Amino acid sequence: MSKKQEAQVVFGTEDILRSLCDSVSKVLSVASNSPIRYSSMVQRIGRTCLKPDIGCFVLFDGGFSGLVVINFSGQAAMELYERYMLSMGMSQSDLASSFTSDEVSNVMGELMNQIVGDFTGKVARELDTHITQNQPKMLALNKQVMLSVDTNLEKPEARRVTFYTGANNIFYLELAIDRTEFIKLNDFEPKAEVDPDELMAQVNDASEHAPQAQIEQTEDHDELLKSLGM
């Protein structure tokens, strides 16, 4: 194989999606201390949507632009929330009892932030580019409401992947990005990957600032609902 052929390594939408799915599995497996797996099949969809019971989304921009949406069922959200909080030393009696609780939304929002943070780190290492993310937005809904998030994408591609928790509760990841390909022109050394223990330490450190984060996210949540006319 010639050097030119070796250089023509292409990373497309599915490769980026696989990297994101691995970040979801990695972060949530560490946080919940249970296996999180995703389907080997991916759906091509027309648009991304926020759906009950808990929908969260993050916009990112930079080397390429896109939107990440995760729609949790109430059962999946409560399982991940409870496992995470119990691993942090909380007692069962101190936990929220409903997925509509602000505490559950705050925890899921922080985990979403860690997921996209891990993903953007991998993008920087593996694709030698850079993307930035905004603060995750959460909506806890107890009725059938579907909302679409507008993005400034020129040639959008959207995908949906099914995830399964340790107790086989289901949630869905949706990704919308501009059609793009990364072509490897020259060899480079990827930067060292973040250690899982360090990742968990970051999650734990973030939880120490939860009280203030809960106030800020509650205010953001109210403003978001107000802007949507709800």
PALUMRO-111432 format. One record per atom (N, C-alpha, C, CB): residue in one letter; z negated, x negated, y. Coordinates in pm, whole numbers, plus 50000, padded with zeros to 5 digits. Each point is the difference from the previous one (the first is absolute). Glycine has a CB too. Layout:
BEGIN
AZXY ...
//
This chain:
BEGIN
M500004991549880 M500005008550120 M500004991250125 M498775018449875 S502124984450221 S500114991950120 S498845002650094 S502475000149977 K497334990850116 K498945001850099 K500255012450084 K499644975250006 K501655027750022 K500325011850079 K499605012649926 K501884987750108 Q498385012949760 Q499635011649921 Q498495001649992 Q502104997449869 E497214991250118 E498555000449994 E499415005450129 E500044980849843 A500635016150269 A499475004250131 A500155014950022 A500554977650089 Q500455028749843 Q500285014050026 Q499065009249921 Q502384994050044 V496335004649981 V499005009049945 V499775011250101 V498894981249866 V501275031250090 V499955011350093 V498785008849971 V502524999650018 F496755003950089 F498875009349991 F500375012650077 F498304980949981 G501765030349947 G500385012550062 G498865010050006 G502304996149920 T498065016650100 T499015010650017 T499045001049882 T501655012250139 E498894987549738 E499155001549883 E499034988249983 E501835013249891 D498624974850149 D499124988449992 D498845001350099 D501944985749928 I498385019150192 I498955002250100 I499065010949954 I501564992850183 L498995017949759 L499185010949948 L499074995149889 L501825016250059 R498704975649850 R499184994749891 R498854991750055 R502004999849849 S498274992450253 S498944991950062 S498935008950060 S501664981850048 L498745029250017 L499055009350058 L499185006849890 L501545003750195 C499125000649698 C499295006549889 C498974990549939 C502035014149953 D498324973350034 D499054990249947 D498794998650091 D501894987849890 S498335013150241 S498884999350095 S499095012149985 S501434987050159 V499165024949823 V499215012149980 V499134998649875 V501795013950113 S498824981949777 S499264998349875 S498914989550013 S502045006749874 K498284982250190 K499054988950013 K498785004150081 K501904983949984 V498325021450136 V498895003350089 V499145011249943 V501394992850195 L499235017849754 L499235011249950 L499314996849867 L501585015350116 S499024976049804 S499344995849876 S498744992050031 S502214999649883 V497884991550216 V498834992050039 V498935008950061 V501484980050039 A498945029050051 A499045008650070 A499295009749906 A501414998150204 S499315007349698 S499425010149911 S499514994249869 S501515016550103 N498784970649874 N499614993449875 N500535007749880 N497944990950111 S503305013949902 S500655007449891 S501514997950013 S498135017449991 P502614983849898 P501444997450005 P500765010750077 P499794988149783 I501115007550303 I500905009050073 I501424996049961 I498365003350198 R502395005849746 R501354996749956 R501025009350065 R499094991749781 Y502175004150218 Y501055008550057 Y501165001549903 Y499334992850231 S501415017949788 S501125003449911 S501104989450007 S499475024350029 S501204973849859 S501134990649996 S501255006150062 S499044989749793 M500925023350231 M501135007050061 M499695002950146 M500645010249777 V500374988650308 V499845002650142 V500975011050041 V499274976150042 Q500295032550050 Q500855011050049 Q500664996150132 Q498525016949885 R502764986250127 R500694998750129 R499835013450071 R501724982849911 I497675017350208 I499735012550072 I500694999950136 I497795002149881 G502345009850177 G500705001250128 G499144996450119 G501375017449898 R497314985850092 R499114997250112 R498574999349949 R501575011650161 T497584981649916 T498604998849963 T499215011550064 T500214974849980 C498735029649952 C499195011150050 C498534997749970 C501935015449969 L497224989950119 L498565000549977 L499675013249933 L499524985050200 K499745014549690 K499695012049924 K498505000349969 K502335000249901 P497145011750064 P498605000849958 P499814992049870 P499765022950110 D499034971949862 D498795004050072 D499674990050113 D499145011049790 I501094976250186 I499834989950104 I501314992350013 I497504998049955 G503095002550162 G501214992450028 G499704989350102 G501425020049948 C499034967950026 C499804989150097 C501314992350016 C497534998249937 F502674996450183 F501234992650024 F499764988250091 F501305021049968 V499564969050018 V499974987950081 V501434996450036 V497864991949890 L502385005350237 L501294995150046 L499944984850010 L500455021550126 F500664971849840 F500064985550018 F501324996150064 F498484996649801 D501534991750260 D501174995450074 D500024984849996 D499975020550151 G501194973849882 G500134985550001 G501304995949935 G497524997549995 G502384994249897 G501194995749928 G500805011849948 G498814979249937 F500515031550026 F500635012949971 F499005010850033 F501464990149816 S499055021950208 S499145011150043 S499885010349888 S500674996350240 G498225011149763 G499855010349898 G498735008050014 G501314985849852 L498505022850050 L498865009149996 L499485000649858 L500915013650192 V497774985349793 V499355001549870 V499145012650005 V500004974849959 V500175034049943 V499225012349988 V499355000249862 V501525012450161 I497204991049833 I499355002649871 I499375013850006 I499554975249961 N500815033349944 N499455013549990 N499065000649880 N502085010050107 F496634991449922 F498985000549895 F499665014549967 F499084977850076 S500805025349796 S499395012649962 S498514998950030 S501755004649819 G497585006850196 G498564999650025 G499264992749890 G500205021350124 Q500214980849749 Q499344993649887 Q500184984950003 Q500365020649866 A500864974850165 A500254985650005 A499214993650114 A502305003549904 A497705002950213 A499264994650114 A498524998949970 A501705009850154 M497725000649787 M498574999949970 M499674989649894 M499885024250059 E500984974149842 E499754989849898 E499974986150061 E501115014649829 L499904982350253 L500074986750062 L498854997950097 L502495000349975 Y497215009950103 Y498894999350096 Y498674997749929 Y501265015250155 E498474992749742 E498714998949931 E499864986649929 E499975024749970 R501094970949961 R499924987249929 R499794988550099 R501505009149820 Y499174991650292 Y499874989450100 Y498604999750059 Y502445002150053 M497045009649987 M498685000550062 M498894996449902 M500865017450157 L499284986949718 L499004996549899 L500004984949974 L500265022749896 S500924971250107 S500074985449981 S499384992550117 S502075003149865 M497835003850251 M499394994150118 M498485001850001 M502115004350125 G497355002449771 G498565001749991 G499485013450048 G499864976050028 M501055033150010 M499585013450043 M499555008049878 M501604999350196 S497465009849823 S499575008849892 S500865012549998 S497654991150017 Q502465015149867 Q500825011949984 Q499575011150096 Q500374993949760 S498335007250263 S499485010850085 S500384998350147 S498115002449841 D502264985450198 D500354997350140 D501495001750029 D498104984250008 L502685018649889 L501455000950016 L500425013750052 L500274983449817 A500855016850254 A500575012650047 A500445008349879 A500774989250217 S499185023849797 S500305008949887 S501395006150007 S497595004949987 S503144992850123 S501315006250016 S501004990050058 S498925022550031 F502324978549928 F501044991050051 F500295002650148 F500984998849771 T498605012750282 T500235003050141 T498974993250091 T501005021849932 S498014971550009 S498984993050078 S500624988550079 S498275006349829 D501234991650293 D500484988850082 D499744986749931 D499585013550207 E499344985649719 E499674987649931 E501064996249898 E497575005050035 V502925005049891 V501044997449901 V501284995450070 V498995017249845 S501394989650263 S501204996150075 S499884986050056 S500385023950057 N498444972649993 N499804986750056 N500154989149894 N498485010050171 V500954992549711 V500114990249892 V501444998749954 V497665005349928 M503055005950055 M501384999449956 M500884993350106 M499645020749863 G500044981650264 G500754993550107 G499804985049999 G499785020550135 E498994974949838 E499744985749992 E500714993749882 E497785003650109 L502235003349777 L500704994849883 L501514999450026 L498195009449850 M502335000650222 M501415000050037 M500314988050088 M500065025249985 N499034971750107 N500164988650087 N500054987149920 N498835012550183 Q500314986449715 Q499984988149916 Q501274998949917 Q497505001449991 I503025009949962 I501235000049921 I501164994450081 I499165019749870 V501034985850250 V501134995650082 V499784985650048 V500425023850072 G498324972549951 G499714986150037 G500384990449890 G498145008050144 D501554995549732 D500394991749886 D501514999349988 D497875006149881 F502795005250141 F501465000649993 F500664991350106 F499825023149908 T499714978050216 T500604992050107 T499774985149977 T499665019050160 G499204977649779 G499754986049967 G500994994849897 G497595003550050 K502715004849849 K500974996049899 K501404998850059 K498625011349826 V501724997750266 V501314999350065 V500154986650072 V500035025250028 A498914970850042 A500044987350073 A500174988349903 A498565009950181 R500764990949703 R500074988949904 R501324999849924 R497535001149977 E502885010549971 E501125000449906 E501365001250067 E498455010249840 L501614996350277 L501285001950068 L500134991450125 L500055023149911 D498914969250119 D500034990950115 D500365007450128 D500634981249847 T498775030650172 T500195007850122 T498655005950039 T502435005449942 H497555003250156 H498725005250051 H500165014550039 H499344977150082 I499695031249878 I499945013850047 I498585003150045 I501885006749846 T497995002350248 T498685004250049 T499815014849969 T500054982550185 Q498705021749805 Q499695013949967 Q499155006250110 Q500134994649756 N499905018750254 N499105006850091 N498785004949922 N501935006850150 Q497175000149917 Q498805005249934 Q500385011949912 Q498544992150192 P500985008449683 P500325011449914 P499525013150060 P499864985049802 K500915025650180 K499645013450044 K499775008749877 K501334997550215 M497635010949791 M499615008149886 M499985014850037 M498644980949911 L501725027649993 L499875014450015 L499425005749871 L501965000950163 A496875005149847 A499405006949885 A500315014850015 A498144982649976 L502645022849931 L500475013850011 L499555007949877 L501984992550137 N497545019749887 N499605008649888 N500935012049986 N497634992850032 K503565006150028 K501005010449984 K501374993549994 K498565016850121 Q502424990849834 Q501334994549979 Q500734998350134 Q500075010649772 V499884977350280 V500704996650124 V500804987449973 V498215010750148 M503054989349892 M500844988249982 M500464995150137 M500765008149772 L498984979350256 L500354994250129 L500874987849978 L497875008550101 S503174990149981 S500864988449994 S499684990750116 S501815013449886 V498224973650088 V499734990050103 V501324993850041 V497684995249907 D502665006350221 D501264994650050 D499904984950018 D500485021850116 T500564971249843 T500074985550017 T501364996450058 T498404996149807 N501644992950267 N501264995650061 N500744990749904 N498995002150232 L501525003749660 L500754992349901 L501485003450011 L498004999449846 E502854990150152 E501435002250018 E500665005149871 E500014981950174 K499715011549714 K500555004149871 K498855000949900 K502264989050050 P496955021749961 P498785000849918 P500275002149852 P498865008950199 E500314984749720 E499955002349857 E498575004049967 E501894983449950 A497935026849968 A498665004749967 A499825000749849 A499915013150215 R498904982949741 R499674999949858 R498615006049979 R501474979749964 R498315026249917 R498675005149963 R499634994649863 R500355021150138 V498384974649849 V499514994649873 V498705007249964 V501074977350046 T498795026249827 T498805006749951 T498994989749952 T501375020049933 F497374981750110 F498914991149961 F498975007849919 F500364985850205 Y498925006949708 Y498975006049916 Y498714991950015 Y501745008649836 T497154998450185 T498694993450009 T499464997249860 T499545011450220 G499304982449774 G499374997249872 G499715012649920 G499034979750100 A500695031549971 A499725012849934 A501255008749993 A497644998850081 N503534995149942 N501305006849994 N500175010950105 N500024995149759 N499295003750354 N500335008350115 N501234994150068 N497555006950031 I503235001650031 I501304995950052 I500024999650152 I501075009749798 F499624980250256 F500344999750142 F501384993950014 F497574998350069 Y503035003350049 Y501394996150020 Y500154990550119 Y500725021849899 L500074967950081 L500374990850107 L501425003050043 L498444982149911 E501785018650220 E501355001850053 E500284988850100 E499905025249967 L501294969150024 L500414989150089 L501355003450061 L498724983249863 A501375015450270 A501275001550070 A500254987350081 A499755025450012 I501384968349965 I500354987850074 I501495000350032 I498144986949887 D502255004850209 D501424998250027 D500644993049880 D499584998850250 R501645005049718 R500714993149893 R500124985250036 R501295021049941 T498214970549971 T499974985850033 T500064991749874 T498695004950206 E501794983049808 E499994990249892 E499594986550056 E501805012649875 F497364980450053 F499634986450035 F500714990649902 F497735007450093 I503064983549960 I500784990749919 I499434986050017 I502085014450021 K497544979549869 K499394986750005 K501074989450026 K498185007649842 L501714985950272 L500964989650038 L499504986249960 L500775014350189 N497944983449829 N499424986849971 N498695001849924 N501084990150206 D498585000149714 D498715000249930 D498874998050100 D501084991149790 F497795015550186 F498814998050081 F498795002349913 F501205007150210 E497684987449831 E498765001349926 E499205011850052 E499984975249956 P499855035349964 P499175011450044 P498584995550027 P501435015849868 K497944990450231 K498614996650031 K499085005049890 K500505001050246 A498324993349746 A499045003749896 A499615014650011 A499144976649996 E500705030049889 E499615014149997 E498525001350025 E501855005049841 V497775006150224 V498595002850027 V499275002549868 V500585009550227 D498264984349756 D499205001849879 D499445014249995 D499434975450000 P500585031249880 P499465013649989 P498565001250046 P501545003449811 D497644986250165 D498615000350045 D499935000250152 D499304987849793 E501625004950270 E500054999950146 E500435013650052 E500534975350000 L500425031049929 L500455013450038 L498845009849994 L502304994849916 M496915004649976 M498865009049986 M498984997550109 M500375000949753 A499454986350283 A499064996650107 A500455006150132 A499424978649882 Q501895021750141 Q500535006150122 Q499715015050001 Q501804982450012 V498385024149871 V499725014349989 V498535002650026 V501875002749835 N497274989050106 N498555001750017 N499584997850144 N499654992749764 D500964997250301 D499684997150138 D500405011550090 D500284975549955 A500875030550014 A500475011350080 A499055011949987 A502374992349972 S497065009349908 S499125011549977 S498724998950082 S500935002349771 E498674985350265 E498794998250080 E500175005450141 E499464980049865 H501805021150177 H500295005250134 H500425014649993 H500674977050075 A499055029649813 A500445013749977 A499515009950105 A500054994649761 P498665004950282 P499545010150096 P500875001250124 P497744995749917 Q502574992950146 Q500845000350119 Q501425004149964 Q498594982250106 A501905012849777 A501355003549957 A500125014949974 A500264977349899 Q498665028850049 Q500035014349973 Q500145008050129 Q498604996349796 I500684999350309 I500095006850129 I501414999150056 I497584994950044 E502994992949951 E501334997950056 E501055007649920 E499284977650083 Q500635022149783 Q500995006749919 Q499885015150012 Q500004980749842 T498785024450176 T499815014350019 T500685004550129 T497834999249874 E502004992750234 E500655003250127 E501514999549985 E498024990950125 D502504998649804 D501444999049978 D500505011849919 D499844975050010 H499385029149890 H500385011349915 H500115012850082 H498874989149805 D500145013150284 D500035011950085 D501204999950093 D497525001249989 E502794986950068 E501144998950091 E501305002549925 E498724983650143 L501355011249731 L501225001849922 L500235014649968 L499704977449904 L499235029650056 L500135014449971 L500395007750126 L498294997949817 K501124998150297 K500325006850125 K501464998250037 K497664996650075 S502864991249906 S501404997250033 S500955007549910 S499334977650081 L500215025749798 L500835007549905 L499845015050016 L499804981049841 G499375023250256 G499795014150026 G499125006849897 G502195000050108 M496914992349830 M499145005749897 M498555000450048 M501564991549821 
//
